[in-house]
Structure formats: structure tokens, C-alpha cells
Amino acid sequence: MPQTKIVLQCSKCQAQNYVTSKNRQNVPDKLKLNKFCAKCGQHTAHQEIRLRK
Ligand SMILES: [Zn+2]
């Protein structure tokens, strides 16, 4: 299975700050990462949302 494109979205302001990819077979769970959000001006929890191809 190919890499799937995903977007990491700030859980506070819903800004879509990062685009990355992952292999859905190796990483079946939703990603949740602490990343810097420029809108919030701080590190916040970012969670994965799927991009449509
Ligand atoms: Zn934010």
C-alpha cells in the first residue's frame, strides 16, 4: 500500500499547519503530535486528518 497523504490540524484553532504522509498499514492509528502552531503562537496538539486524493 502506498503512502497516504495526511494533514496535521491544530486541535485548538483548527489551522491545518503541516502536511505529511504515512503508511496506513504500518501506522493504523490516528497521529497525534505536539507541534508549533503559528496561529496559536504555541505548541498545541495536532491531529491527523485525511486528504482526499
Ligand atoms: Zn492553532
mmCIF file of the protein (N, C-alpha, C, O) and its ligand, coordinates in Angstrom:
data_MODEL
# 
_entry.id   MODEL 
# 
loop_
_entity.id 
_entity.type 
_entity.pdbx_number_of_molecules 
1 polymer     1 
2 non-polymer 1 
# 
_entity_poly.entity_id                      1 
_entity_poly.type                           'polypeptide(L)' 
_entity_poly.nstd_linkage                   no 
_entity_poly.nstd_monomer                   no 
_entity_poly.pdbx_seq_one_letter_code       MPQTKIVLQCSKCQAQNYVTSKNRQNVPDKLKLNKFCAKCGQHTAHQEIRLRK 
_entity_poly.pdbx_seq_one_letter_code_can   MPQTKIVLQCSKCQAQNYVTSKNRQNVPDKLKLNKFCAKCGQHTAHQEIRLRK 
_entity_poly.pdbx_strand_id                 A 
# 
loop_
_entity_poly_seq.entity_id 
_entity_poly_seq.num 
_entity_poly_seq.mon_id 
_entity_poly_seq.hetero 
1 1  MET n 
1 2  PRO n 
1 3  GLN n 
1 4  THR n 
1 5  LYS n 
1 6  ILE n 
1 7  VAL n 
1 8  LEU n 
1 9  GLN n 
1 10 CYS n 
1 11 SER n 
1 12 LYS n 
1 13 CYS n 
1 14 GLN n 
1 15 ALA n 
1 16 GLN n 
1 17 ASN n 
1 18 TYR n 
1 19 VAL n 
1 20 THR n 
1 21 SER n 
1 22 LYS n 
1 23 ASN n 
1 24 ARG n 
1 25 GLN n 
1 26 ASN n 
1 27 VAL n 
1 28 PRO n 
1 29 ASP n 
1 30 LYS n 
1 31 LEU n 
1 32 LYS n 
1 33 LEU n 
1 34 ASN n 
1 35 LYS n 
1 36 PHE n 
1 37 CYS n 
1 38 ALA n 
1 39 LYS n 
1 40 CYS n 
1 41 GLY n 
1 42 GLN n 
1 43 HIS n 
1 44 THR n 
1 45 ALA n 
1 46 HIS n 
1 47 GLN n 
1 48 GLU n 
1 49 ILE n 
1 50 ARG n 
1 51 LEU n 
1 52 ARG n 
1 53 LYS n 
# 
loop_
_struct_asym.id 
_struct_asym.entity_id 
A 1 
B 2 
# 
loop_
_chem_comp.id 
_chem_comp.type 
_chem_comp.mon_nstd_flag 
ALA 'L-peptide linking' y 
ARG 'L-peptide linking' y 
ASN 'L-peptide linking' y 
ASP 'L-peptide linking' y 
CYS 'L-peptide linking' y 
GLN 'L-peptide linking' y 
GLU 'L-peptide linking' y 
GLY 'peptide linking'   y 
HIS 'L-peptide linking' y 
ILE 'L-peptide linking' y 
LEU 'L-peptide linking' y 
LYS 'L-peptide linking' y 
MET 'L-peptide linking' y 
PHE 'L-peptide linking' y 
PRO 'L-peptide linking' y 
SER 'L-peptide linking' y 
THR 'L-peptide linking' y 
TYR 'L-peptide linking' y 
VAL 'L-peptide linking' y 
ZN  non-polymer         . 
# 
_pdbx_entity_nonpoly.entity_id   2 
_pdbx_entity_nonpoly.name        ? 
_pdbx_entity_nonpoly.comp_id     ZN 
# 
_pdbx_nonpoly_scheme.asym_id         B 
_pdbx_nonpoly_scheme.entity_id       2 
_pdbx_nonpoly_scheme.mon_id          ZN 
_pdbx_nonpoly_scheme.ndb_seq_num     1 
_pdbx_nonpoly_scheme.pdb_seq_num     101 
_pdbx_nonpoly_scheme.auth_seq_num    101 
_pdbx_nonpoly_scheme.pdb_mon_id      ZN 
_pdbx_nonpoly_scheme.auth_mon_id     ZN 
_pdbx_nonpoly_scheme.pdb_strand_id   A 
_pdbx_nonpoly_scheme.pdb_ins_code    . 
# 
loop_
_atom_site.group_PDB 
_atom_site.id 
_atom_site.type_symbol 
_atom_site.label_atom_id 
_atom_site.label_alt_id 
_atom_site.label_comp_id 
_atom_site.label_asym_id 
_atom_site.label_entity_id 
_atom_site.label_seq_id 
_atom_site.pdbx_PDB_ins_code 
_atom_site.Cartn_x 
_atom_site.Cartn_y 
_atom_site.Cartn_z 
_atom_site.occupancy 
_atom_site.B_iso_or_equiv 
_atom_site.pdbx_formal_charge 
_atom_site.auth_seq_id 
_atom_site.auth_comp_id 
_atom_site.auth_asym_id 
_atom_site.auth_atom_id 
_atom_site.pdbx_PDB_model_num 
ATOM   1   N  N  . MET A 1 1  ? 0.849  -1.196 0.000  1.00 0.00 ? 1   MET A N  1 
ATOM   2   C  CA . MET A 1 1  ? 0.000  0.000  0.000  1.00 0.00 ? 1   MET A CA 1 
ATOM   3   C  C  . MET A 1 1  ? 0.882  1.242  0.000  1.00 0.00 ? 1   MET A C  1 
ATOM   4   O  O  . MET A 1 1  ? 1.897  1.280  0.695  1.00 0.00 ? 1   MET A O  1 
ATOM   5   N  N  . PRO A 1 2  ? 0.503  2.260  -0.774 1.00 0.00 ? 2   PRO A N  1 
ATOM   6   C  CA . PRO A 1 2  ? 1.344  3.460  -0.863 1.00 0.00 ? 2   PRO A CA 1 
ATOM   7   C  C  . PRO A 1 2  ? 1.204  4.335  0.370  1.00 0.00 ? 2   PRO A C  1 
ATOM   8   O  O  . PRO A 1 2  ? 0.331  4.135  1.215  1.00 0.00 ? 2   PRO A O  1 
ATOM   9   N  N  . GLN A 1 3  ? 2.079  5.292  0.437  1.00 0.00 ? 3   GLN A N  1 
ATOM   10  C  CA . GLN A 1 3  ? 1.972  6.295  1.485  1.00 0.00 ? 3   GLN A CA 1 
ATOM   11  C  C  . GLN A 1 3  ? 0.694  7.097  1.297  1.00 0.00 ? 3   GLN A C  1 
ATOM   12  O  O  . GLN A 1 3  ? 0.306  7.411  0.172  1.00 0.00 ? 3   GLN A O  1 
ATOM   13  N  N  . THR A 1 4  ? 0.051  7.422  2.395  1.00 0.00 ? 4   THR A N  1 
ATOM   14  C  CA . THR A 1 4  ? -1.151 8.239  2.343  1.00 0.00 ? 4   THR A CA 1 
ATOM   15  C  C  . THR A 1 4  ? -0.811 9.639  2.819  1.00 0.00 ? 4   THR A C  1 
ATOM   16  O  O  . THR A 1 4  ? -0.147 9.825  3.839  1.00 0.00 ? 4   THR A O  1 
ATOM   17  N  N  . LYS A 1 5  ? -1.274 10.610 2.068  1.00 0.00 ? 5   LYS A N  1 
ATOM   18  C  CA . LYS A 1 5  ? -1.049 11.995 2.491  1.00 0.00 ? 5   LYS A CA 1 
ATOM   19  C  C  . LYS A 1 5  ? -1.988 12.336 3.631  1.00 0.00 ? 5   LYS A C  1 
ATOM   20  O  O  . LYS A 1 5  ? -3.180 12.033 3.585  1.00 0.00 ? 5   LYS A O  1 
ATOM   21  N  N  . ILE A 1 6  ? -1.442 12.963 4.644  1.00 0.00 ? 6   ILE A N  1 
ATOM   22  C  CA . ILE A 1 6  ? -2.278 13.407 5.754  1.00 0.00 ? 6   ILE A CA 1 
ATOM   23  C  C  . ILE A 1 6  ? -1.950 14.850 6.091  1.00 0.00 ? 6   ILE A C  1 
ATOM   24  O  O  . ILE A 1 6  ? -0.883 15.360 5.749  1.00 0.00 ? 6   ILE A O  1 
ATOM   25  N  N  . VAL A 1 7  ? -2.874 15.488 6.757  1.00 0.00 ? 7   VAL A N  1 
ATOM   26  C  CA . VAL A 1 7  ? -2.682 16.865 7.216  1.00 0.00 ? 7   VAL A CA 1 
ATOM   27  C  C  . VAL A 1 7  ? -2.761 16.858 8.721  1.00 0.00 ? 7   VAL A C  1 
ATOM   28  O  O  . VAL A 1 7  ? -3.621 16.196 9.302  1.00 0.00 ? 7   VAL A O  1 
ATOM   29  N  N  . LEU A 1 8  ? -1.868 17.591 9.356  1.00 0.00 ? 8   LEU A N  1 
ATOM   30  C  CA . LEU A 1 8  ? -1.930 17.736 10.805 1.00 0.00 ? 8   LEU A CA 1 
ATOM   31  C  C  . LEU A 1 8  ? -2.616 19.051 11.143 1.00 0.00 ? 8   LEU A C  1 
ATOM   32  O  O  . LEU A 1 8  ? -2.185 20.129 10.735 1.00 0.00 ? 8   LEU A O  1 
ATOM   33  N  N  . GLN A 1 9  ? -3.687 18.927 11.895 1.00 0.00 ? 9   GLN A N  1 
ATOM   34  C  CA . GLN A 1 9  ? -4.537 20.074 12.181 1.00 0.00 ? 9   GLN A CA 1 
ATOM   35  C  C  . GLN A 1 9  ? -4.459 20.435 13.654 1.00 0.00 ? 9   GLN A C  1 
ATOM   36  O  O  . GLN A 1 9  ? -4.520 19.562 14.520 1.00 0.00 ? 9   GLN A O  1 
ATOM   37  N  N  . CYS A 1 10 ? -4.324 21.726 13.933 1.00 0.00 ? 10  CYS A N  1 
ATOM   38  C  CA . CYS A 1 10 ? -4.295 22.202 15.304 1.00 0.00 ? 10  CYS A CA 1 
ATOM   39  C  C  . CYS A 1 10 ? -5.641 21.924 15.968 1.00 0.00 ? 10  CYS A C  1 
ATOM   40  O  O  . CYS A 1 10 ? -6.693 22.237 15.413 1.00 0.00 ? 10  CYS A O  1 
ATOM   41  N  N  . SER A 1 11 ? -5.596 21.336 17.154 1.00 0.00 ? 11  SER A N  1 
ATOM   42  C  CA . SER A 1 11 ? -6.851 20.990 17.817 1.00 0.00 ? 11  SER A CA 1 
ATOM   43  C  C  . SER A 1 11 ? -7.484 22.200 18.490 1.00 0.00 ? 11  SER A C  1 
ATOM   44  O  O  . SER A 1 11 ? -8.634 22.136 18.923 1.00 0.00 ? 11  SER A O  1 
ATOM   45  N  N  . LYS A 1 12 ? -6.748 23.297 18.582 1.00 0.00 ? 12  LYS A N  1 
ATOM   46  C  CA . LYS A 1 12 ? -7.321 24.485 19.217 1.00 0.00 ? 12  LYS A CA 1 
ATOM   47  C  C  . LYS A 1 12 ? -7.993 25.397 18.199 1.00 0.00 ? 12  LYS A C  1 
ATOM   48  O  O  . LYS A 1 12 ? -9.153 25.773 18.369 1.00 0.00 ? 12  LYS A O  1 
ATOM   49  N  N  . CYS A 1 13 ? -7.265 25.753 17.137 1.00 0.00 ? 13  CYS A N  1 
ATOM   50  C  CA . CYS A 1 13 ? -7.805 26.724 16.188 1.00 0.00 ? 13  CYS A CA 1 
ATOM   51  C  C  . CYS A 1 13 ? -8.161 26.088 14.850 1.00 0.00 ? 13  CYS A C  1 
ATOM   52  O  O  . CYS A 1 13 ? -8.646 26.775 13.951 1.00 0.00 ? 13  CYS A O  1 
ATOM   53  N  N  . GLN A 1 14 ? -7.932 24.815 14.710 1.00 0.00 ? 14  GLN A N  1 
ATOM   54  C  CA . GLN A 1 14 ? -8.286 24.062 13.505 1.00 0.00 ? 14  GLN A CA 1 
ATOM   55  C  C  . GLN A 1 14 ? -7.440 24.451 12.295 1.00 0.00 ? 14  GLN A C  1 
ATOM   56  O  O  . GLN A 1 14 ? -7.765 24.069 11.171 1.00 0.00 ? 14  GLN A O  1 
ATOM   57  N  N  . ALA A 1 15 ? -6.369 25.198 12.503 1.00 0.00 ? 15  ALA A N  1 
ATOM   58  C  CA . ALA A 1 15 ? -5.494 25.516 11.385 1.00 0.00 ? 15  ALA A CA 1 
ATOM   59  C  C  . ALA A 1 15 ? -4.785 24.258 10.918 1.00 0.00 ? 15  ALA A C  1 
ATOM   60  O  O  . ALA A 1 15 ? -4.359 23.426 11.720 1.00 0.00 ? 15  ALA A O  1 
ATOM   61  N  N  . GLN A 1 16 ? -4.669 24.138 9.611  1.00 0.00 ? 16  GLN A N  1 
ATOM   62  C  CA . GLN A 1 16 ? -4.001 22.961 9.056  1.00 0.00 ? 16  GLN A CA 1 
ATOM   63  C  C  . GLN A 1 16 ? -2.562 23.328 8.773  1.00 0.00 ? 16  GLN A C  1 
ATOM   64  O  O  . GLN A 1 16 ? -2.239 23.910 7.737  1.00 0.00 ? 16  GLN A O  1 
ATOM   65  N  N  . ASN A 1 17 ? -1.699 22.975 9.721  1.00 0.00 ? 17  ASN A N  1 
ATOM   66  C  CA . ASN A 1 17 ? -0.358 23.531 9.720  1.00 0.00 ? 17  ASN A CA 1 
ATOM   67  C  C  . ASN A 1 17 ? 0.685  22.674 9.038  1.00 0.00 ? 17  ASN A C  1 
ATOM   68  O  O  . ASN A 1 17 ? 1.680  23.201 8.539  1.00 0.00 ? 17  ASN A O  1 
ATOM   69  N  N  . TYR A 1 18 ? 0.495  21.409 9.002  1.00 0.00 ? 18  TYR A N  1 
ATOM   70  C  CA . TYR A 1 18 ? 1.533  20.523 8.482  1.00 0.00 ? 18  TYR A CA 1 
ATOM   71  C  C  . TYR A 1 18 ? 0.938  19.491 7.546  1.00 0.00 ? 18  TYR A C  1 
ATOM   72  O  O  . TYR A 1 18 ? -0.135 18.938 7.789  1.00 0.00 ? 18  TYR A O  1 
ATOM   73  N  N  . VAL A 1 19 ? 1.663  19.249 6.475  1.00 0.00 ? 19  VAL A N  1 
ATOM   74  C  CA . VAL A 1 19 ? 1.290  18.171 5.567  1.00 0.00 ? 19  VAL A CA 1 
ATOM   75  C  C  . VAL A 1 19 ? 2.389  17.133 5.629  1.00 0.00 ? 19  VAL A C  1 
ATOM   76  O  O  . VAL A 1 19 ? 3.571  17.459 5.521  1.00 0.00 ? 19  VAL A O  1 
ATOM   77  N  N  . THR A 1 20 ? 2.003  15.909 5.799  1.00 0.00 ? 20  THR A N  1 
ATOM   78  C  CA . THR A 1 20 ? 2.985  14.842 5.852  1.00 0.00 ? 20  THR A CA 1 
ATOM   79  C  C  . THR A 1 20 ? 2.366  13.605 5.228  1.00 0.00 ? 20  THR A C  1 
ATOM   80  O  O  . THR A 1 20 ? 1.291  13.672 4.634  1.00 0.00 ? 20  THR A O  1 
ATOM   81  N  N  . SER A 1 21 ? 3.032  12.503 5.362  1.00 0.00 ? 21  SER A N  1 
ATOM   82  C  CA . SER A 1 21 ? 2.475  11.275 4.814  1.00 0.00 ? 21  SER A CA 1 
ATOM   83  C  C  . SER A 1 21 ? 2.821  10.133 5.734  1.00 0.00 ? 21  SER A C  1 
ATOM   84  O  O  . SER A 1 21 ? 3.767  10.205 6.519  1.00 0.00 ? 21  SER A O  1 
ATOM   85  N  N  . LYS A 1 22 ? 2.045  9.084  5.626  1.00 0.00 ? 22  LYS A N  1 
ATOM   86  C  CA . LYS A 1 22 ? 2.332  7.914  6.423  1.00 0.00 ? 22  LYS A CA 1 
ATOM   87  C  C  . LYS A 1 22 ? 1.831  6.693  5.699  1.00 0.00 ? 22  LYS A C  1 
ATOM   88  O  O  . LYS A 1 22 ? 1.019  6.777  4.777  1.00 0.00 ? 22  LYS A O  1 
ATOM   89  N  N  . ASN A 1 23 ? 2.322  5.578  6.127  1.00 0.00 ? 23  ASN A N  1 
ATOM   90  C  CA . ASN A 1 23 ? 1.853  4.302  5.593  1.00 0.00 ? 23  ASN A CA 1 
ATOM   91  C  C  . ASN A 1 23 ? 0.750  3.785  6.498  1.00 0.00 ? 23  ASN A C  1 
ATOM   92  O  O  . ASN A 1 23 ? 0.977  3.494  7.673  1.00 0.00 ? 23  ASN A O  1 
ATOM   93  N  N  . ARG A 1 24 ? -0.437 3.676  5.942  1.00 0.00 ? 24  ARG A N  1 
ATOM   94  C  CA . ARG A 1 24 ? -1.583 3.344  6.776  1.00 0.00 ? 24  ARG A CA 1 
ATOM   95  C  C  . ARG A 1 24 ? -1.505 1.927  7.355  1.00 0.00 ? 24  ARG A C  1 
ATOM   96  O  O  . ARG A 1 24 ? -2.098 1.635  8.393  1.00 0.00 ? 24  ARG A O  1 
ATOM   97  N  N  . GLN A 1 25 ? -0.786 1.080  6.686  1.00 0.00 ? 25  GLN A N  1 
ATOM   98  C  CA . GLN A 1 25 ? -0.670 -0.289 7.189  1.00 0.00 ? 25  GLN A CA 1 
ATOM   99  C  C  . GLN A 1 25 ? 0.277  -0.368 8.371  1.00 0.00 ? 25  GLN A C  1 
ATOM   100 O  O  . GLN A 1 25 ? 0.052  -1.122 9.318  1.00 0.00 ? 25  GLN A O  1 
ATOM   101 N  N  . ASN A 1 26 ? 1.338  0.420  8.304  1.00 0.00 ? 26  ASN A N  1 
ATOM   102 C  CA . ASN A 1 26 ? 2.288  0.413  9.418  1.00 0.00 ? 26  ASN A CA 1 
ATOM   103 C  C  . ASN A 1 26 ? 1.794  1.238  10.591 1.00 0.00 ? 26  ASN A C  1 
ATOM   104 O  O  . ASN A 1 26 ? 2.100  0.943  11.746 1.00 0.00 ? 26  ASN A O  1 
ATOM   105 N  N  . VAL A 1 27 ? 1.019  2.284  10.282 1.00 0.00 ? 27  VAL A N  1 
ATOM   106 C  CA . VAL A 1 27 ? 0.549  3.201  11.322 1.00 0.00 ? 27  VAL A CA 1 
ATOM   107 C  C  . VAL A 1 27 ? -0.964 3.339  11.217 1.00 0.00 ? 27  VAL A C  1 
ATOM   108 O  O  . VAL A 1 27 ? -1.454 4.330  10.676 1.00 0.00 ? 27  VAL A O  1 
ATOM   109 N  N  . PRO A 1 28 ? -1.700 2.379  11.716 1.00 0.00 ? 28  PRO A N  1 
ATOM   110 C  CA . PRO A 1 28 ? -3.150 2.410  11.567 1.00 0.00 ? 28  PRO A CA 1 
ATOM   111 C  C  . PRO A 1 28 ? -3.841 3.445  12.437 1.00 0.00 ? 28  PRO A C  1 
ATOM   112 O  O  . PRO A 1 28 ? -4.947 3.888  12.125 1.00 0.00 ? 28  PRO A O  1 
ATOM   113 N  N  . ASP A 1 29 ? -3.193 3.832  13.526 1.00 0.00 ? 29  ASP A N  1 
ATOM   114 C  CA . ASP A 1 29 ? -3.842 4.767  14.441 1.00 0.00 ? 29  ASP A CA 1 
ATOM   115 C  C  . ASP A 1 29 ? -3.748 6.191  13.914 1.00 0.00 ? 29  ASP A C  1 
ATOM   116 O  O  . ASP A 1 29 ? -2.873 6.517  13.112 1.00 0.00 ? 29  ASP A O  1 
ATOM   117 N  N  . LYS A 1 30 ? -4.645 7.015  14.370 1.00 0.00 ? 30  LYS A N  1 
ATOM   118 C  CA . LYS A 1 30 ? -4.575 8.434  14.034 1.00 0.00 ? 30  LYS A CA 1 
ATOM   119 C  C  . LYS A 1 30 ? -3.377 9.058  14.732 1.00 0.00 ? 30  LYS A C  1 
ATOM   120 O  O  . LYS A 1 30 ? -3.126 8.822  15.914 1.00 0.00 ? 30  LYS A O  1 
ATOM   121 N  N  . LEU A 1 31 ? -2.654 9.850  13.978 1.00 0.00 ? 31  LEU A N  1 
ATOM   122 C  CA . LEU A 1 31 ? -1.494 10.507 14.552 1.00 0.00 ? 31  LEU A CA 1 
ATOM   123 C  C  . LEU A 1 31 ? -1.931 11.676 15.415 1.00 0.00 ? 31  LEU A C  1 
ATOM   124 O  O  . LEU A 1 31 ? -2.873 12.398 15.090 1.00 0.00 ? 31  LEU A O  1 
ATOM   125 N  N  . LYS A 1 32 ? -1.224 11.843 16.520 1.00 0.00 ? 32  LYS A N  1 
ATOM   126 C  CA . LYS A 1 32 ? -1.464 12.999 17.364 1.00 0.00 ? 32  LYS A CA 1 
ATOM   127 C  C  . LYS A 1 32 ? -0.107 13.490 17.852 1.00 0.00 ? 32  LYS A C  1 
ATOM   128 O  O  . LYS A 1 32 ? 0.599  12.781 18.569 1.00 0.00 ? 32  LYS A O  1 
ATOM   129 N  N  . LEU A 1 33 ? 0.245  14.694 17.462 1.00 0.00 ? 33  LEU A N  1 
ATOM   130 C  CA . LEU A 1 33 ? 1.584  15.183 17.752 1.00 0.00 ? 33  LEU A CA 1 
ATOM   131 C  C  . LEU A 1 33 ? 1.513  16.585 18.333 1.00 0.00 ? 33  LEU A C  1 
ATOM   132 O  O  . LEU A 1 33 ? 0.618  17.368 18.015 1.00 0.00 ? 33  LEU A O  1 
ATOM   133 N  N  . ASN A 1 34 ? 2.462  16.876 19.177 1.00 0.00 ? 34  ASN A N  1 
ATOM   134 C  CA . ASN A 1 34 ? 2.612  18.247 19.643 1.00 0.00 ? 34  ASN A CA 1 
ATOM   135 C  C  . ASN A 1 34 ? 3.466  19.014 18.646 1.00 0.00 ? 34  ASN A C  1 
ATOM   136 O  O  . ASN A 1 34 ? 4.639  18.702 18.445 1.00 0.00 ? 34  ASN A O  1 
ATOM   137 N  N  . LYS A 1 35 ? 2.863  20.021 18.025 1.00 0.00 ? 35  LYS A N  1 
ATOM   138 C  CA . LYS A 1 35 ? 3.569  20.801 17.014 1.00 0.00 ? 35  LYS A CA 1 
ATOM   139 C  C  . LYS A 1 35 ? 3.335  22.272 17.289 1.00 0.00 ? 35  LYS A C  1 
ATOM   140 O  O  . LYS A 1 35 ? 2.400  22.661 17.989 1.00 0.00 ? 35  LYS A O  1 
ATOM   141 N  N  . PHE A 1 36 ? 4.231  23.088 16.706 1.00 0.00 ? 36  PHE A N  1 
ATOM   142 C  CA . PHE A 1 36 ? 4.056  24.517 16.874 1.00 0.00 ? 36  PHE A CA 1 
ATOM   143 C  C  . PHE A 1 36 ? 2.979  25.032 15.924 1.00 0.00 ? 36  PHE A C  1 
ATOM   144 O  O  . PHE A 1 36 ? 3.020  24.763 14.724 1.00 0.00 ? 36  PHE A O  1 
ATOM   145 N  N  . CYS A 1 37 ? 2.018  25.771 16.467 1.00 0.00 ? 37  CYS A N  1 
ATOM   146 C  CA . CYS A 1 37 ? 1.000  26.399 15.646 1.00 0.00 ? 37  CYS A CA 1 
ATOM   147 C  C  . CYS A 1 37 ? 1.276  27.892 15.579 1.00 0.00 ? 37  CYS A C  1 
ATOM   148 O  O  . CYS A 1 37 ? 1.310  28.568 16.607 1.00 0.00 ? 37  CYS A O  1 
ATOM   149 N  N  . ALA A 1 38 ? 1.475  28.411 14.360 1.00 0.00 ? 38  ALA A N  1 
ATOM   150 C  CA . ALA A 1 38 ? 1.790  29.829 14.199 1.00 0.00 ? 38  ALA A CA 1 
ATOM   151 C  C  . ALA A 1 38 ? 0.604  30.699 14.584 1.00 0.00 ? 38  ALA A C  1 
ATOM   152 O  O  . ALA A 1 38 ? 0.773  31.829 15.042 1.00 0.00 ? 38  ALA A O  1 
ATOM   153 N  N  . LYS A 1 39 ? -0.577 30.173 14.398 1.00 0.00 ? 39  LYS A N  1 
ATOM   154 C  CA . LYS A 1 39 ? -1.778 30.941 14.717 1.00 0.00 ? 39  LYS A CA 1 
ATOM   155 C  C  . LYS A 1 39 ? -1.946 31.083 16.222 1.00 0.00 ? 39  LYS A C  1 
ATOM   156 O  O  . LYS A 1 39 ? -2.242 32.165 16.729 1.00 0.00 ? 39  LYS A O  1 
ATOM   157 N  N  . CYS A 1 40 ? -1.752 29.965 16.932 1.00 0.00 ? 40  CYS A N  1 
ATOM   158 C  CA . CYS A 1 40 ? -1.868 29.995 18.390 1.00 0.00 ? 40  CYS A CA 1 
ATOM   159 C  C  . CYS A 1 40 ? -0.612 30.578 19.035 1.00 0.00 ? 40  CYS A C  1 
ATOM   160 O  O  . CYS A 1 40 ? -0.659 31.044 20.173 1.00 0.00 ? 40  CYS A O  1 
ATOM   161 N  N  . GLY A 1 41 ? 0.501  30.555 18.318 1.00 0.00 ? 41  GLY A N  1 
ATOM   162 C  CA . GLY A 1 41 ? 1.747  31.055 18.865 1.00 0.00 ? 41  GLY A CA 1 
ATOM   163 C  C  . GLY A 1 41 ? 2.346  30.153 19.923 1.00 0.00 ? 41  GLY A C  1 
ATOM   164 O  O  . GLY A 1 41 ? 3.141  30.606 20.747 1.00 0.00 ? 41  GLY A O  1 
ATOM   165 N  N  . GLN A 1 42 ? 1.981  28.898 19.912 1.00 0.00 ? 42  GLN A N  1 
ATOM   166 C  CA . GLN A 1 42 ? 2.496  27.970 20.912 1.00 0.00 ? 42  GLN A CA 1 
ATOM   167 C  C  . GLN A 1 42 ? 2.388  26.537 20.380 1.00 0.00 ? 42  GLN A C  1 
ATOM   168 O  O  . GLN A 1 42 ? 1.789  26.271 19.338 1.00 0.00 ? 42  GLN A O  1 
ATOM   169 N  N  . HIS A 1 43 ? 2.988  25.648 21.133 1.00 0.00 ? 43  HIS A N  1 
ATOM   170 C  CA . HIS A 1 43 ? 2.842  24.239 20.775 1.00 0.00 ? 43  HIS A CA 1 
ATOM   171 C  C  . HIS A 1 43 ? 1.472  23.746 21.212 1.00 0.00 ? 43  HIS A C  1 
ATOM   172 O  O  . HIS A 1 43 ? 1.039  23.972 22.342 1.00 0.00 ? 43  HIS A O  1 
ATOM   173 N  N  . THR A 1 44 ? 0.818  23.082 20.311 1.00 0.00 ? 44  THR A N  1 
ATOM   174 C  CA . THR A 1 44 ? -0.504 22.536 20.612 1.00 0.00 ? 44  THR A CA 1 
ATOM   175 C  C  . THR A 1 44 ? -0.578 21.118 20.069 1.00 0.00 ? 44  THR A C  1 
ATOM   176 O  O  . THR A 1 44 ? 0.275  20.682 19.295 1.00 0.00 ? 44  THR A O  1 
ATOM   177 N  N  . ALA A 1 45 ? -1.606 20.419 20.487 1.00 0.00 ? 45  ALA A N  1 
ATOM   178 C  CA . ALA A 1 45 ? -1.837 19.079 19.945 1.00 0.00 ? 45  ALA A CA 1 
ATOM   179 C  C  . ALA A 1 45 ? -2.362 19.210 18.516 1.00 0.00 ? 45  ALA A C  1 
ATOM   180 O  O  . ALA A 1 45 ? -3.318 19.936 18.245 1.00 0.00 ? 45  ALA A O  1 
ATOM   181 N  N  . HIS A 1 46 ? -1.717 18.496 17.631 1.00 0.00 ? 46  HIS A N  1 
ATOM   182 C  CA . HIS A 1 46 ? -2.180 18.449 16.248 1.00 0.00 ? 46  HIS A CA 1 
ATOM   183 C  C  . HIS A 1 46 ? -2.620 17.055 15.940 1.00 0.00 ? 46  HIS A C  1 
ATOM   184 O  O  . HIS A 1 46 ? -1.940 16.089 16.287 1.00 0.00 ? 46  HIS A O  1 
ATOM   185 N  N  . GLN A 1 47 ? -3.745 16.938 15.295 1.00 0.00 ? 47  GLN A N  1 
ATOM   186 C  CA . GLN A 1 47 ? -4.172 15.599 14.954 1.00 0.00 ? 47  GLN A CA 1 
ATOM   187 C  C  . GLN A 1 47 ? -4.394 15.439 13.468 1.00 0.00 ? 47  GLN A C  1 
ATOM   188 O  O  . GLN A 1 47 ? -4.655 16.390 12.731 1.00 0.00 ? 47  GLN A O  1 
ATOM   189 N  N  . GLU A 1 48 ? -4.279 14.221 13.077 1.00 0.00 ? 48  GLU A N  1 
ATOM   190 C  CA . GLU A 1 48 ? -4.304 13.884 11.672 1.00 0.00 ? 48  GLU A CA 1 
ATOM   191 C  C  . GLU A 1 48 ? -5.700 14.013 11.075 1.00 0.00 ? 48  GLU A C  1 
ATOM   192 O  O  . GLU A 1 48 ? -6.693 13.604 11.677 1.00 0.00 ? 48  GLU A O  1 
ATOM   193 N  N  . ILE A 1 49 ? -5.751 14.582 9.897  1.00 0.00 ? 49  ILE A N  1 
ATOM   194 C  CA . ILE A 1 49 ? -6.961 14.454 9.089  1.00 0.00 ? 49  ILE A CA 1 
ATOM   195 C  C  . ILE A 1 49 ? -6.541 13.972 7.715  1.00 0.00 ? 49  ILE A C  1 
ATOM   196 O  O  . ILE A 1 49 ? -5.450 14.294 7.246  1.00 0.00 ? 49  ILE A O  1 
ATOM   197 N  N  . ARG A 1 50 ? -7.371 13.230 7.092  1.00 0.00 ? 50  ARG A N  1 
ATOM   198 C  CA . ARG A 1 50 ? -7.024 12.623 5.811  1.00 0.00 ? 50  ARG A CA 1 
ATOM   199 C  C  . ARG A 1 50 ? -7.297 13.576 4.671  1.00 0.00 ? 50  ARG A C  1 
ATOM   200 O  O  . ARG A 1 50 ? -8.264 14.337 4.686  1.00 0.00 ? 50  ARG A O  1 
ATOM   201 N  N  . LEU A 1 51 ? -6.431 13.516 3.690  1.00 0.00 ? 51  LEU A N  1 
ATOM   202 C  CA . LEU A 1 51 ? -6.656 14.255 2.455  1.00 0.00 ? 51  LEU A CA 1 
ATOM   203 C  C  . LEU A 1 51 ? -7.297 13.340 1.433  1.00 0.00 ? 51  LEU A C  1 
ATOM   204 O  O  . LEU A 1 51 ? -6.947 12.164 1.333  1.00 0.00 ? 51  LEU A O  1 
ATOM   205 N  N  . ARG A 1 52 ? -8.220 13.874 0.688  1.00 0.00 ? 52  ARG A N  1 
ATOM   206 C  CA . ARG A 1 52 ? -8.791 13.108 -0.412 1.00 0.00 ? 52  ARG A CA 1 
ATOM   207 C  C  . ARG A 1 52 ? -7.862 13.181 -1.586 1.00 0.00 ? 52  ARG A C  1 
ATOM   208 O  O  . ARG A 1 52 ? -7.249 14.216 -1.846 1.00 0.00 ? 52  ARG A O  1 
ATOM   209 N  N  . LYS A 1 53 ? -7.757 12.096 -2.290 1.00 0.00 ? 53  LYS A N  1 
ATOM   210 C  CA . LYS A 1 53 ? -6.887 12.094 -3.459 1.00 0.00 ? 53  LYS A CA 1 
ATOM   211 C  C  . LYS A 1 53 ? -7.576 12.713 -4.651 1.00 0.00 ? 53  LYS A C  1 
ATOM   212 O  O  . LYS A 1 53 ? -6.989 12.796 -5.729 1.00 0.00 ? 53  LYS A O  1 
HETATM 213 ZN ZN . ZN  B 2 .  ? -3.647 26.600 16.496 1.00 0.00 2 101 ZN  A ZN 1 
# 
